[in-house]
Amino acid sequence: MSTGALTRTGPVRVSDVTVMFWIIKGLSTAMGESTSDYLVHAMAPELAVVLGFVGFCAVLALQFRAGRYVPWLYWLTVVMVGVFGTMAADVLHVGLHVPYVASTVLYAVSLAVVFVVWKRVEGTLDVHSIDTPRRELFYWAAVVTTFAMGTAVGDLTAYTAKLGFGKSAALFALAILVPAAGFRFLRWNAVFSFWFAYVLTRPLGASIADALGKAKHEGGVGFGQLHAVLLFGVVIALCVAYLSVAGERSGGRRTETAGRRTA
């Protein structure tokens, strides 16, 4: 792909930030955690990681090929990021025996690098400006890294800090109020507040998924990983169906606006 193709402006390619966005984002992180845990126990972990990576690449390719925001495709990509991002974080600990503290720091530094390069190249980290292939590349690089970092952070509090899944979920539920309150009452920067909250949705959703799906002797309620996957999947499908029918963007106004910029 040429440089011109990478920077060609078109329709906005990612979801708008609404209440429904945060609901589905939280559900997708929970489903990614449950799916990853189920697959690594249902088959050889190495095979599960390969399948997760292949599935992630395939869906991401479809997302880029679409060249615009399509609700079901966008959220399928987010779910696959959740699955693969969880596996990527778990591989470091389970396969390479890297402590959760170290993997958390590693992914935090990686995310900072993504943001610095993205900001330097594009001039903004605003998700409302994701209207070129290059900006979308940066966007998904950041999303993958936030999922991996959030997984490591959630495991850090649950296992290393010995808070367990329930207390970890409560901790992150309180933590996510910080950027919300900062943006609402303290006039924090909108882009900073968004990414702050975005990172926290991962350990929050993962902690809830683990609390629900893990066996009782592991600190969960014993609902079962597969049952959790099916539950989260059905709810996500219903939410995405609503977005597809009702129209998350109030018709085509955002697409029309992007089109006017290229006219």
Backbone bond lengths (Angstrom), bond angles and torsions (degrees), N, CA, C in turn:
res aa  C-N    CA-C-N  psi(-1)  N-CA   C-N-CA  omega(-1)  CA-C   N-CA-C  phi
1 M - - - 1.471 - - 1.516 109.41 -
2 S 1.330 117.75 130.06 1.455 122.41 -177.99 1.516 110.67 -73.28
3 T 1.350 114.78 164.24 1.463 120.07 177.89 1.522 111.02 -60.83
4 G 1.332 115.62 -38.61 1.459 118.95 178.90 1.508 112.44 -62.57
5 A 1.345 116.48 -39.69 1.465 120.37 178.88 1.522 111.21 -66.58
6 L 1.333 116.13 -36.34 1.469 120.19 -179.41 1.524 112.16 -66.71
7 T 1.320 116.91 -28.71 1.465 120.94 -175.11 1.520 113.26 -107.62
8 R 1.339 116.31 7.83 1.463 119.40 -179.11 1.528 110.27 -71.39
9 T 1.316 117.44 123.41 1.461 122.50 -177.34 1.521 111.02 -76.94
10 G 1.323 115.27 139.70 1.459 121.39 178.46 1.511 109.91 -151.17
11 P 1.320 117.37 -155.01 1.467 120.59 178.10 1.528 111.26 -63.38
12 V 1.316 116.28 154.28 1.455 121.06 174.22 1.526 108.40 -63.04
13 R 1.334 116.62 135.11 1.451 121.99 -167.80 1.527 114.30 -101.38
14 V 1.328 118.31 -7.42 1.462 120.60 -175.51 1.527 110.12 -128.39
15 S 1.317 115.02 169.05 1.455 120.96 -176.17 1.522 112.64 -65.44
16 D 1.315 115.46 145.83 1.450 120.58 170.65 1.531 108.29 -70.63
17 V 1.335 116.91 156.99 1.458 121.16 -177.91 1.523 109.19 -93.67
18 T 1.315 116.04 100.10 1.456 123.47 -179.75 1.522 108.87 -127.60
19 V 1.319 116.11 178.09 1.465 119.71 175.25 1.529 110.43 -58.70
20 M 1.331 116.50 -42.20 1.465 120.38 179.35 1.524 111.13 -62.90
21 F 1.324 116.63 -33.91 1.465 120.38 176.77 1.524 110.38 -57.34
22 W 1.330 116.76 -49.36 1.463 120.46 -177.29 1.518 111.52 -67.74
23 I 1.321 117.60 -34.56 1.463 120.50 178.22 1.531 110.28 -64.11
24 I 1.342 116.17 -49.96 1.464 119.19 -178.26 1.526 110.73 -68.86
25 K 1.320 117.14 -35.62 1.473 119.96 177.65 1.513 110.43 -60.21
26 G 1.331 117.64 -45.68 1.458 120.46 178.05 1.515 112.19 -62.33
27 L 1.327 116.61 -43.33 1.463 120.95 178.89 1.523 111.32 -64.52
28 S 1.336 116.83 -38.04 1.468 120.26 -178.51 1.529 110.99 -67.67
29 T 1.328 117.71 -35.61 1.460 119.55 177.50 1.523 110.15 -67.17
30 A 1.329 115.97 -40.07 1.459 119.70 178.09 1.518 110.99 -64.74
31 M 1.329 116.98 -43.57 1.461 120.61 179.65 1.528 110.89 -65.53
32 G 1.334 117.27 -39.65 1.460 120.34 178.11 1.513 111.76 -60.66
33 E 1.323 116.86 -42.05 1.463 121.75 178.43 1.521 110.83 -63.82
34 S 1.338 117.15 -48.53 1.465 120.97 -177.81 1.526 111.40 -65.75
35 T 1.337 116.30 -40.84 1.465 120.17 -179.82 1.519 111.26 -64.50
36 S 1.324 116.41 -44.93 1.456 120.59 179.24 1.525 110.83 -61.04
37 D 1.326 116.98 -46.99 1.465 120.67 -179.53 1.524 111.53 -62.80
38 Y 1.327 116.20 -38.81 1.463 119.61 179.98 1.531 110.75 -66.62
39 L 1.337 116.93 -45.42 1.464 120.51 -175.48 1.527 112.36 -65.87
40 V 1.331 117.44 -39.98 1.465 119.14 -176.92 1.525 111.94 -71.52
41 H 1.342 117.04 -15.37 1.458 120.34 175.16 1.526 111.92 -99.32
42 A 1.337 116.89 -22.54 1.464 120.56 -178.99 1.524 111.95 -83.62
43 M 1.327 117.72 -18.12 1.465 121.87 -179.90 1.519 108.51 -148.89
44 A 1.315 115.85 177.94 1.467 119.71 177.49 1.525 109.29 -59.12
45 P 1.339 117.74 131.43 1.475 120.06 -178.33 1.523 113.35 -54.32
46 E 1.349 117.47 -37.15 1.460 120.54 -179.63 1.529 110.75 -63.68
47 L 1.340 115.79 -41.26 1.460 120.08 178.44 1.522 110.64 -66.75
48 A 1.337 116.29 -39.23 1.467 120.43 179.57 1.525 110.87 -61.56
49 V 1.329 116.82 -41.66 1.465 120.85 -179.98 1.524 110.51 -65.37
50 V 1.321 116.46 -42.56 1.472 120.37 179.38 1.521 110.42 -62.59
51 L 1.344 116.27 -45.79 1.459 120.20 179.31 1.530 111.01 -63.50
52 G 1.330 116.08 -39.78 1.460 119.85 177.74 1.517 111.78 -62.11
53 F 1.328 116.53 -41.97 1.462 120.92 179.99 1.525 111.18 -67.46
54 V 1.333 116.99 -43.84 1.470 121.00 179.94 1.527 110.18 -63.42
55 G 1.341 115.95 -44.98 1.457 119.46 178.64 1.510 112.35 -61.67
56 F 1.325 115.74 -42.04 1.463 120.73 178.41 1.529 111.18 -61.71
57 C 1.335 117.34 -46.86 1.471 121.16 -179.15 1.527 111.38 -63.59
58 A 1.341 116.30 -40.28 1.463 120.39 -178.56 1.519 111.39 -64.48
59 V 1.316 116.57 -46.50 1.465 120.22 -179.10 1.519 110.77 -69.10
60 L 1.326 117.08 -38.63 1.464 120.04 178.18 1.528 110.95 -63.00
61 A 1.333 117.12 -37.87 1.459 120.52 177.41 1.525 110.97 -63.08
62 L 1.324 116.64 -39.95 1.462 120.36 177.49 1.531 110.92 -65.40
63 Q 1.340 115.77 -38.34 1.455 120.72 179.26 1.531 110.56 -62.56
64 F 1.319 117.16 -43.78 1.466 120.66 179.17 1.518 111.12 -68.71
65 R 1.317 115.86 -37.56 1.455 119.44 -179.08 1.531 111.39 -65.46
66 A 1.322 116.77 -32.98 1.465 120.18 179.86 1.519 111.25 -62.17
67 G 1.334 117.02 -37.39 1.460 120.52 176.61 1.512 114.53 69.65
68 R 1.322 117.19 10.97 1.461 121.24 178.76 1.528 108.51 -160.06
69 Y 1.313 115.47 172.36 1.459 119.80 179.96 1.523 110.90 -79.78
70 V 1.324 115.33 118.20 1.465 122.89 174.02 1.529 105.57 -121.86
71 P 1.339 119.35 113.92 1.469 120.88 -170.97 1.522 115.16 -48.94
72 W 1.344 117.89 -53.16 1.468 118.83 -175.04 1.520 111.63 -65.44
73 L 1.332 117.45 -36.56 1.459 120.67 -178.52 1.520 111.17 -73.17
74 Y 1.323 116.24 -42.48 1.466 119.74 178.84 1.521 110.63 -59.88
75 W 1.334 116.86 -48.15 1.464 119.55 -175.89 1.524 112.33 -74.10
76 L 1.324 118.25 -28.00 1.463 120.59 171.93 1.518 109.67 -63.97
77 T 1.331 116.13 -39.33 1.460 120.33 177.25 1.520 110.86 -63.79
78 V 1.328 117.33 -42.19 1.463 120.84 178.52 1.530 110.42 -62.12
79 V 1.334 116.73 -42.64 1.469 120.19 178.87 1.528 110.37 -61.64
80 M 1.336 116.95 -43.40 1.460 120.05 179.84 1.523 111.39 -67.64
81 V 1.319 116.83 -32.85 1.465 119.89 172.89 1.529 109.19 -62.43
82 G 1.343 115.76 -40.80 1.459 120.03 178.70 1.511 112.30 -61.32
83 V 1.327 116.44 -42.56 1.466 120.86 179.66 1.529 110.62 -65.77
84 F 1.332 116.12 -52.51 1.457 119.71 -176.83 1.531 111.74 -69.77
85 G 1.345 116.89 -38.19 1.462 119.68 178.98 1.511 112.03 -62.36
86 T 1.338 116.45 -38.15 1.463 120.73 176.61 1.519 110.38 -63.80
87 M 1.336 116.12 -45.86 1.456 120.24 179.83 1.526 111.47 -62.67
88 A 1.337 116.77 -41.06 1.465 120.73 -179.44 1.521 111.12 -60.85
89 A 1.335 116.52 -40.21 1.456 120.13 179.09 1.521 110.98 -71.93
90 D 1.335 116.79 -40.20 1.465 120.36 -177.62 1.523 111.85 -69.11
91 V 1.343 117.19 -32.75 1.463 120.37 -179.23 1.523 110.99 -59.73
92 L 1.328 116.76 -40.62 1.460 120.06 -179.73 1.520 111.47 -60.09
93 H 1.335 116.47 -40.55 1.466 119.62 -177.04 1.524 112.01 -82.19
94 V 1.329 115.94 -50.63 1.463 119.73 -175.40 1.525 111.80 -73.70
95 G 1.342 116.05 -45.43 1.457 119.49 -176.40 1.512 114.11 -82.53
96 L 1.332 117.45 -39.67 1.469 121.16 -175.37 1.524 112.68 -108.81
97 H 1.333 117.14 -1.55 1.469 122.88 176.49 1.536 112.81 60.07
98 V 1.325 115.59 34.08 1.460 120.69 176.36 1.534 108.23 -79.11
99 P 1.330 119.83 128.21 1.467 121.37 179.59 1.525 111.27 -60.79
100 Y 1.343 115.82 150.98 1.461 120.06 -179.03 1.527 111.85 -60.97
101 V 1.316 116.82 -32.82 1.467 119.84 178.14 1.523 110.10 -61.85
102 A 1.342 115.57 -45.90 1.466 120.18 -178.68 1.527 111.61 -66.25
103 S 1.347 117.20 -42.53 1.469 119.07 -179.54 1.523 111.03 -68.22
104 T 1.333 116.98 -33.74 1.462 120.22 176.34 1.527 110.60 -62.87
105 V 1.322 116.71 -45.99 1.466 121.15 178.68 1.520 110.49 -63.90
106 L 1.339 116.84 -42.20 1.464 121.02 -179.52 1.522 111.36 -59.76
107 Y 1.337 116.60 -47.57 1.465 119.50 -178.44 1.527 111.18 -71.88
108 A 1.329 117.68 -31.34 1.461 119.95 176.89 1.526 110.60 -64.82
109 V 1.321 116.36 -42.81 1.471 120.75 177.55 1.529 109.96 -65.49
110 S 1.337 116.22 -41.09 1.469 120.17 179.09 1.527 110.90 -61.39
111 L 1.342 116.37 -41.89 1.458 120.37 179.04 1.523 110.83 -65.08
112 A 1.335 116.44 -40.80 1.464 120.05 178.13 1.529 110.99 -61.15
113 V 1.324 116.63 -39.67 1.469 120.98 178.77 1.528 110.40 -64.09
114 V 1.340 116.43 -44.26 1.463 120.32 178.24 1.520 110.29 -58.35
115 F 1.335 116.69 -46.73 1.459 120.59 -178.38 1.534 111.61 -64.44
116 V 1.331 116.90 -41.84 1.469 120.62 -178.56 1.526 110.51 -63.59
117 V 1.332 116.31 -46.57 1.470 119.95 -179.69 1.525 110.07 -66.33
118 W 1.323 116.73 -44.47 1.468 121.28 178.93 1.524 110.82 -57.35
119 K 1.333 116.01 -48.01 1.468 120.79 -179.72 1.523 111.21 -62.94
120 R 1.323 116.69 -41.12 1.468 119.92 -177.66 1.526 111.30 -68.26
121 V 1.337 117.05 -37.82 1.457 120.83 -177.16 1.520 112.24 -79.18
122 E 1.339 116.44 -44.53 1.464 120.76 -172.87 1.525 114.06 -101.54
123 G 1.333 117.82 -18.46 1.452 120.48 178.66 1.512 114.73 84.57
124 T 1.343 118.31 -6.01 1.457 121.11 -179.87 1.521 109.90 -158.38
125 L 1.326 115.34 150.96 1.467 122.09 174.71 1.521 110.62 -109.55
126 D 1.309 116.59 13.58 1.456 121.84 -177.02 1.533 110.22 -68.87
127 V 1.333 116.82 124.36 1.471 120.16 -178.06 1.521 111.48 -70.67
128 H 1.326 117.95 -16.71 1.460 120.20 176.76 1.530 112.25 -74.10
129 S 1.341 116.38 -6.94 1.467 120.44 -178.77 1.524 111.90 -104.79
130 I 1.324 118.06 12.33 1.469 120.78 -178.46 1.520 108.95 -79.03
131 D 1.326 116.47 79.94 1.461 121.36 -175.97 1.531 113.00 -129.05
132 T 1.344 116.46 16.42 1.460 121.43 173.26 1.535 107.93 -135.09
133 P 1.333 118.10 156.83 1.464 120.19 177.89 1.529 112.78 -59.07
134 R 1.337 117.72 -37.93 1.458 119.92 -178.36 1.526 111.57 -66.38
135 R 1.321 116.17 -42.16 1.462 119.00 177.28 1.529 111.02 -65.04
136 E 1.324 116.23 -34.84 1.464 118.56 178.26 1.530 110.77 -68.62
137 L 1.326 117.16 -34.82 1.465 120.19 175.34 1.529 110.72 -59.03
138 F 1.329 116.14 -46.99 1.458 119.98 177.64 1.535 110.82 -61.97
139 Y 1.315 116.02 -41.39 1.464 121.31 -179.10 1.528 111.18 -58.26
140 W 1.321 116.94 -51.10 1.465 119.57 -177.87 1.513 112.15 -70.29
141 A 1.331 118.22 -30.66 1.463 120.42 174.37 1.524 109.92 -62.31
142 A 1.336 115.87 -42.09 1.459 119.84 177.66 1.523 111.49 -66.75
143 V 1.337 116.80 -41.67 1.466 120.77 -178.84 1.526 110.62 -62.76
144 V 1.332 117.45 -46.92 1.466 120.72 178.88 1.525 110.67 -58.57
145 T 1.322 116.42 -43.73 1.463 120.14 -177.87 1.521 111.53 -68.19
146 T 1.342 117.77 -37.46 1.472 119.41 177.36 1.517 111.15 -64.87
147 F 1.337 117.31 -36.04 1.458 119.86 178.11 1.527 110.94 -66.25
148 A 1.331 116.99 -45.04 1.458 120.33 179.36 1.528 110.91 -64.20
149 M 1.340 116.10 -43.73 1.463 120.02 179.14 1.517 110.81 -64.82
150 G 1.329 117.10 -44.01 1.461 120.34 -179.61 1.511 112.44 -62.74
151 T 1.336 116.84 -36.71 1.460 120.71 176.47 1.519 110.70 -62.20
152 A 1.334 115.99 -45.95 1.459 120.67 179.85 1.528 111.46 -63.59
153 V 1.331 116.56 -40.29 1.467 120.55 179.54 1.535 110.71 -65.25
154 G 1.339 116.08 -42.89 1.457 119.59 178.56 1.508 112.57 -62.39
155 D 1.337 117.02 -41.95 1.466 120.75 177.46 1.521 111.01 -68.27
156 L 1.319 116.04 -33.06 1.469 120.45 178.57 1.524 110.91 -61.51
157 T 1.319 116.90 -46.16 1.473 119.42 -179.50 1.524 111.87 -73.49
158 A 1.344 116.74 -38.05 1.464 120.06 -176.09 1.516 112.19 -72.51
159 Y 1.339 116.88 -42.44 1.465 120.63 -173.29 1.531 113.12 -102.66
160 T 1.343 116.19 -55.73 1.461 118.98 -177.05 1.523 111.57 -66.50
161 A 1.343 116.69 -46.70 1.466 120.23 178.54 1.528 112.31 -82.73
162 K 1.341 116.26 -6.90 1.470 122.55 175.80 1.529 113.63 59.36
163 L 1.343 116.04 35.09 1.461 119.37 176.75 1.528 111.90 -82.29
164 G 1.336 116.30 -22.27 1.453 118.95 -175.06 1.521 110.79 80.22
165 F 1.322 116.21 176.31 1.468 120.53 -174.20 1.527 112.64 -76.41
166 G 1.318 117.12 -42.89 1.461 120.33 -177.84 1.513 112.56 -62.89
167 K 1.330 116.71 -48.80 1.462 120.52 -179.66 1.526 111.04 -67.50
168 S 1.331 116.51 -35.02 1.465 119.28 177.14 1.518 110.58 -63.65
169 A 1.341 116.30 -42.83 1.466 120.36 178.63 1.526 110.63 -61.01
170 A 1.335 116.35 -42.38 1.462 120.21 178.82 1.526 111.06 -64.65
171 L 1.328 116.22 -39.67 1.471 121.17 179.54 1.524 111.02 -61.54
172 F 1.333 116.25 -46.58 1.465 119.59 -177.82 1.527 111.88 -74.07
173 A 1.326 116.89 -28.45 1.468 119.85 175.30 1.528 109.93 -64.44
174 L 1.332 116.48 -38.70 1.462 120.22 176.43 1.533 110.85 -71.68
175 A 1.334 115.61 -39.75 1.469 119.85 -177.66 1.515 111.86 -63.43
176 I 1.338 116.65 -35.62 1.461 119.18 -176.50 1.529 111.61 -71.35
177 L 1.335 116.55 -14.63 1.457 120.22 175.06 1.528 111.87 -72.96
178 V 1.340 116.04 -20.51 1.473 119.95 -178.05 1.524 111.64 -63.40
179 P 1.343 119.86 -55.63 1.475 118.21 177.95 1.526 112.71 -65.28
180 A 1.342 117.07 -31.18 1.467 119.39 178.29 1.520 110.51 -64.48
181 A 1.342 116.14 -45.85 1.462 120.59 179.31 1.527 110.94 -69.54
182 G 1.341 116.57 -38.78 1.457 119.92 179.49 1.516 112.19 -61.59
183 F 1.334 115.90 -41.87 1.464 120.34 179.10 1.526 110.87 -70.16
184 R 1.327 116.20 -41.32 1.469 120.59 -174.03 1.524 112.91 -75.39
185 F 1.323 117.21 -41.67 1.461 119.81 -171.18 1.534 114.38 -112.21
186 L 1.345 117.51 -24.12 1.460 120.06 -175.54 1.523 113.38 -109.95
187 R 1.326 116.35 5.51 1.460 122.18 177.17 1.531 112.70 60.18
188 W 1.331 116.09 37.85 1.448 119.09 174.51 1.527 110.02 -63.32
189 N 1.314 115.24 154.06 1.458 120.96 177.42 1.527 110.11 -57.64
190 A 1.326 117.26 133.10 1.462 121.82 -175.54 1.531 112.09 -63.49
191 V 1.332 117.10 -40.90 1.464 120.65 -178.73 1.523 110.57 -66.53
192 F 1.338 117.00 -44.81 1.464 121.41 177.62 1.525 110.65 -60.89
193 S 1.322 116.45 -45.22 1.470 120.81 -178.78 1.527 110.79 -62.96
194 F 1.339 116.96 -40.04 1.461 120.29 179.76 1.514 111.36 -61.26
195 W 1.324 117.34 -51.39 1.459 119.85 -175.93 1.524 111.77 -70.64
196 F 1.312 117.45 -30.71 1.466 122.14 174.30 1.531 108.66 -59.63
197 A 1.319 116.17 -51.43 1.463 120.91 179.89 1.525 111.17 -66.47
198 Y 1.328 116.38 -37.72 1.466 120.65 -177.83 1.525 111.03 -60.73
199 V 1.323 116.72 -43.27 1.462 120.68 178.41 1.528 110.52 -61.91
200 L 1.326 117.17 -41.72 1.462 121.01 -175.70 1.523 113.34 -71.69
201 T 1.340 117.41 -24.60 1.467 118.07 178.92 1.525 111.15 -63.43
202 R 1.322 117.43 -28.22 1.457 119.80 -178.38 1.530 112.42 -66.16
203 P 1.340 119.99 -57.74 1.471 117.88 178.99 1.525 112.81 -65.39
204 L 1.336 117.59 -28.34 1.466 119.64 177.16 1.525 110.15 -65.25
205 G 1.329 117.02 -51.81 1.455 120.68 -179.91 1.516 112.43 -63.31
206 A 1.338 116.66 -40.76 1.461 120.68 -179.68 1.527 111.33 -65.67
207 S 1.322 116.93 -39.68 1.466 120.32 179.21 1.521 111.25 -65.30
208 I 1.335 116.36 -40.14 1.463 120.26 177.29 1.525 110.50 -64.97
209 A 1.340 116.71 -42.89 1.465 120.94 179.15 1.522 111.23 -62.09
210 D 1.337 116.66 -43.74 1.465 120.14 179.35 1.522 111.61 -66.31
211 A 1.326 115.85 -40.61 1.460 119.29 178.80 1.523 111.10 -62.37
212 L 1.317 116.40 -33.99 1.458 121.00 -179.24 1.525 112.16 -81.81
213 G 1.319 117.21 -44.55 1.459 120.57 -169.83 1.511 116.21 -91.66
214 K 1.336 118.31 -28.25 1.461 120.36 -177.19 1.528 111.12 -66.54
215 A 1.329 114.78 153.28 1.458 120.65 176.83 1.529 110.50 -66.72
216 K 1.321 115.66 159.91 1.469 119.68 -176.52 1.522 112.09 -62.56
217 H 1.324 116.78 -35.89 1.471 118.42 -179.16 1.529 111.74 -71.90
218 E 1.354 116.61 -12.55 1.461 121.24 175.94 1.520 112.20 -97.46
219 G 1.316 117.29 -0.26 1.453 120.83 178.34 1.509 114.59 103.22
220 G 1.355 117.58 1.37 1.455 121.01 178.47 1.510 111.87 -97.32
221 V 1.325 115.90 -172.28 1.469 120.23 -179.92 1.518 111.50 -98.40
222 G 1.347 117.36 -4.12 1.444 120.70 173.84 1.516 115.76 82.26
223 F 1.341 118.15 22.31 1.459 120.84 179.91 1.527 111.39 -67.24
224 G 1.333 115.84 -30.07 1.461 120.83 178.75 1.520 111.84 103.90
225 Q 1.334 116.23 136.27 1.461 120.89 -177.46 1.521 111.99 -63.71
226 L 1.346 116.72 -44.54 1.455 119.20 -178.85 1.521 111.28 -65.04
227 H 1.313 117.16 -40.92 1.466 120.84 177.62 1.531 110.18 -62.80
228 A 1.331 116.35 -38.95 1.466 120.27 178.34 1.526 110.83 -65.15
229 V 1.337 116.82 -41.97 1.463 121.11 177.82 1.522 110.21 -58.20
230 L 1.332 116.10 -47.70 1.464 120.65 -178.60 1.527 111.12 -64.38
231 L 1.333 116.86 -41.67 1.463 120.86 -179.92 1.521 111.29 -62.45
232 F 1.326 116.73 -52.21 1.461 120.44 -179.59 1.530 110.75 -63.41
233 G 1.339 116.52 -38.72 1.452 120.22 -179.54 1.520 112.65 -62.65
234 V 1.327 116.62 -42.75 1.467 120.71 179.52 1.524 110.90 -64.61
235 V 1.322 116.77 -44.53 1.468 119.98 -178.89 1.530 110.75 -65.25
236 I 1.334 116.80 -41.68 1.465 120.20 177.49 1.525 110.44 -61.49
237 A 1.332 116.44 -44.67 1.469 120.60 -179.91 1.517 111.15 -59.71
238 L 1.325 117.17 -40.81 1.460 120.42 178.76 1.529 111.22 -65.73
239 C 1.322 116.33 -41.58 1.476 120.10 179.56 1.526 111.20 -65.66
240 V 1.338 116.78 -42.68 1.456 120.26 -179.75 1.527 110.59 -68.11
241 A 1.332 116.72 -36.81 1.459 119.94 176.24 1.522 110.49 -61.05
242 Y 1.323 115.74 -39.32 1.470 119.54 176.96 1.521 110.68 -62.14
243 L 1.338 116.85 -44.63 1.460 120.00 179.57 1.527 110.90 -62.32
244 S 1.325 116.32 -40.13 1.461 120.43 -178.34 1.522 111.85 -65.31
245 V 1.330 115.62 -38.11 1.466 119.77 -177.15 1.527 110.97 -80.97
246 A 1.335 116.26 -47.96 1.459 120.24 -174.98 1.526 112.69 -77.23
247 G 1.350 115.84 -29.99 1.468 118.38 -179.17 1.509 110.26 87.68
248 E 1.354 116.43 101.66 1.459 121.22 -177.70 1.520 111.75 -67.12
249 R 1.316 117.16 -25.66 1.467 119.75 -171.84 1.525 113.08 -103.98
250 S 1.295 117.51 18.87 1.466 120.99 -179.67 1.514 110.65 55.37
251 G 1.330 114.21 55.42 1.452 119.55 -178.32 1.508 110.64 86.32
252 G 1.314 117.55 -145.21 1.461 121.38 -175.27 1.504 112.82 -108.34
253 R 1.332 118.45 25.01 1.465 119.29 -172.54 1.519 112.61 -61.65
254 R 1.361 116.17 -40.56 1.457 117.14 -177.98 1.521 110.62 -68.39
255 T 1.322 116.72 -38.41 1.463 120.20 177.79 1.511 110.75 -63.62
256 E 1.352 115.79 -42.18 1.456 119.49 179.24 1.517 111.06 -63.98
257 T 1.317 117.17 -38.93 1.460 120.88 179.43 1.514 110.45 -62.71
258 A 1.362 115.43 -45.27 1.468 119.22 178.27 1.519 110.29 -61.64
259 G 1.327 116.82 -38.70 1.457 120.27 179.96 1.513 111.82 -64.17
260 R 1.321 117.14 -38.54 1.470 120.33 178.97 1.514 111.34 -64.15
261 R 1.371 117.03 -32.21 1.466 119.31 -178.45 1.519 111.38 -68.65
262 T 1.339 116.21 -26.54 1.467 118.83 -178.80 1.511 112.36 -94.10
263 A 1.336 117.03 -8.77 1.480 120.93 -176.98 1.522 110.86 -70.10
